[in-house]
């Protein structure tokens, strides 16, 4: 059973922030999949739930010159239904389709996936690859920061009275194809390791642009910047074994998989994802 709590369902972001600011242990309720499960297991016992679902500004996807603004309350299923998204951001579509099961995608929200800074969020990798940004609103106003900074270990955490209100997804450069590859934990359906790759081929067949992002294998989703630099100017097929992917201490080592195995998976999935991404071209913004 759930412990007792108060419940509010405001109709504006300002009212929601004010409600959260007025209590020391209130929590925002979006899709509720993670929070309610945590409450049932008594890992969290908030005294107040602030339901965000009546706030119209947090729903939907808008388009401005090819850049997308995704409302935080947009569900994963609604995102998949966005016309043309599979052409413009194929890796993102693959990652969202690989997230959980249909029930989770019907309830889970884009903002909720980001706000938790969860280490095993499928969609975090393609969002990082696309240089996405996140808008946060709190008692001190609104701020927008790169998603890479939001995810960075030791970076600015989300305050208890702050809300993620939108994710900004820039248009990918023309010619950059993307793909997502994942090894799944069959118990949780989360990625043991997930890699989003972006690749663009020059006229001479070399990789003139490479983007790589990793989720599941490290303590926070990250861009693999050293590997990106190492692969730029090389040719396909990718030789993954010597790729610089960071220190082994940065990889998760637990009962599911060792750090050594996750590092190995990272190189394998980089190769798979890049080879597929290079066959695609983003032409429709």
N, C-alpha and C positions, 0 to 999 in steps of 0.2 A: 504493500500500500504506500501511497504517497503521503508525506508529511503535510500538515496543513500549511496553506499559503494564501495570501491575498492575490487578487487578479484584476488587472486593468487592461482595457483595449482602446487606447487613444487613437485619434484619427489624424494626428500630425506628428512629424518627427520631433518638433519642439516639445510637444506634450509628453512624448515618450521619454525624451532626455530628462525633462523635469521630474517625471515620476521615478526614473532610475536614480537621479541625483538626490531624491528625498529619502532614500533608504540605503543602508550600508551593504545589504546583500540581495538587492533585486537583480533579476536576470531578464534579458529580452527573450521573447519566444517568437521564433520564426517558423521553420518547418516543424521543429520540436523533436525531431527524431533522436538527436544526440542528447539534448538536455533532459527530456522526459525519461529516457533510459537511464541516464545518470542519477536522476532523482529516485527512480524506482529502486536502484541499487544502493541508495543512501550515500552516494558519493558527493552529491550536492543537496542542500536543503535550503533553497532561497525562501525568504519570507514574502517575496512579491514576484509575480510573473507579469511582465508587460508584453502583451500580445501585439505584435506589429502588423498583423494581417489586414487591419482596416486602413492602413496608411497607403493611400492610392499612389503617392509619389514613389513608393518603393517597388512598384510592380512594373513589369514590361521592359522592352528593349527599344531604344531610339537610335537612329542612324544620322550621322552628320558627316558628309563627305567621306563616307566609308569607315569612319570611326564609330564604334558601337558603345553606347552607354547602357549597361545592364543593371536594372534595378535590383537591389539586394534581395527582395522577396520573390524574384523570378525563380520558378522551380527549374530543376534540371530538365524535366520533360518539356516545359515551355521553351526553354532555350533550344532544345533539339528541334522544336517545331518552327524555329525562325527560318524563313525562306532564304535560301542561298548560303546559309552558314557553312554547309558542307563544302562548298566551293571556295569560300573565303578563308575558312579556318578549319581545314580537315583534321588536323591533330586534335583540336579542341572537341570536335564532334566525336572522334574516336574515343577520347578520354572520358567524355560524359557518358557515352554508351557503355563504357567499361566500368562505370561507377555503380557498385551495388547491384540491386535488382530493380525491376519496374516500380515496386512499391516505394522503395527509397527515392528513386528519381522523381516520382510523383509528389512526394512530400518535401524532399530536401531542396534547399534554396542555394542559389549561387553565393549570396552574401554569407549564409551560414557556413558554407564550405570554406570560405576565405577567412571569416572572422575568428575561427577557432585556431588558426595557424597550425592545423593538423599536419603532422609529418607525412601522412599517407593519403593525401587528397589527390586523386587522379587528375582533376582539372587544373591543379596548381601548376603542373609542368608546362602545358601549352599556354597558360596565361603568362607565366614568366617568360617563355619563349617569345611571346608577342609584345613584351615590354608593357604589360598592363599596369594600370594604376588603380588605387583604391581611395574612395572618398569616405572620410570618417567625420561624424558630427557628434559633438559633446557639449558640455557646459561652457567651454571656452570658444565655441564656434566650430567652423568647418575647416578641415585640412585634407589635402589630397597628396598622397605620397606614392612613389613607385612601389609596386608589389614586392619587388626584390628587397627593398628596405623594410617593408612590413613583415616579411618572412625571416629576415636576417636574425640569426641567433644572437640574443643580447640586444636586439633592436627595440624600437619603441613598441611596447605592448599596447593592447587595446584596453583603455580604462573601463572600469565597471559601469560608468555612466555614459560611455561612448557607444555609438552605433555605426556599423558599416552601412552606408546608404547606397553606394553604387560602385561598380567596377567598370573602368574605362578600358576598352579594348581597341588599340590602334589598328588601322588597316595594315596588313603585311605588305612588304615591298613586292611589286610586280615581279614575277619570276621565281619567288621563293616558295618552294613546296614544303609541306610539313607532314609529319606522321607521328603517331604515338604507339609505343610498344610497352608491354607490361607482362610481368610474371605475377600471378595472383595468389594471395593467401586464400586457400579454399574455405577456410573457416569464416573469415571476416569479409571476403571479397575485396579487400584492400590490396594495394600493390606492395609486394615484397620489394619490388623495384619497378619503377616506371620511368621511361625516357621519352621526352618529346624532342623531335629533331626538325630543324629547318635547313634546307639546302637549296642553293642556286648554282647552276653550272655556267661557267664562262664559255665563250665560243670555242676555246681550245680544249674543252672537256674537263678543266679543273674546277674545283669548288671555290668560287669567288666569294661566297657568303655561307657561313655555317653558324647555326644557333642550336644550343643544346640545353635542356633543363631536366632536372632529376627530382623524383619524388619517391618516398617510401624507403629508400636505402639509407638516407641521411636523416639527421635529427630535425632538419627543416628542409622544405623544397628549395633547391638552389639552381643557379645557372652554372654550367660547367665551362667557365670562361677559358681556362687553360687548354682544355681539349678543343674548344672552338678555334683558338689561335693555331694550335698544332695542326688541325685538319684543313684550315684555309690554304688554298693553293695546291692541295693534293688531288689525287684522282681516285675514282671509284674502281674497284670495291674498296671500302674502308679497311685498313689494317688496324684492328682495335687493341691488340695486346699491349703495345707500348704507350697507349694514350695516357696523358696526365689527368687524373680525375680527383686529385686531392689526397690528403693523408688518410691512412686507414682508420685513424682515431676518429675521423669525422663520420664514419659509417656505423649504423646501428648494429649491435652485436647482442642477440637475444635468443630465446628458445626457438624462434621461427627460422632464423638464418644467421650465420656468423657474419661478421664484418667482412671477412675475406671473401665469402661467397657473394655477398651483396656487391662488393667491388667488382668481382668477376662478372656478375649479371649486368652491371652497369656498362661495361665494355661490350658485352655481347649485344645488349639492346641498343646501344649507340650505333653499332654497325647495322643492325636490322632496320632501325628507324631512319637512319641517314640514307641507306640504299633505297628505301621506299620513297622518302621525301624527295629525292633527286629526280624521281620520275614524274613529279607533279609540278604544275605551274599555277601560281595565283595570278589570275588575269581579270577577275570580276570584283570590283570594289563597289 
